[in-house]
Amino acid sequence: VKIPPESCLDSIPDDIYRDACVSTTEDAVASCQVVGYPAMIKASWGGGGKGIRK
């Protein structure tokens, strides 16, 4: 998903956010193959990323 830089000033619009989210393992793997590895996967709700460590 290409996001125009000007759309990221305050927040990502809902439609772009939904397009960038994955809900299946297959979608996640396909997205990682496009973006490249290593990839970090984070839940879209809750926690605020506190469980992600280097």
HUZIWO-V299528 format. One record per pair of residues at least 6 apart in sequence whose C-alpha atoms are under 6 Angstrom apart, sorted by sequence separation. I is the first residue (numbers start at 0). GAP is how many residues later the second one is. D is the distance in whole Angstrom. If there is no record, write none. Layout:
<<I	GAP	D> <I	GAP	D>>
//
This chain:
<<21	6	6>>
//
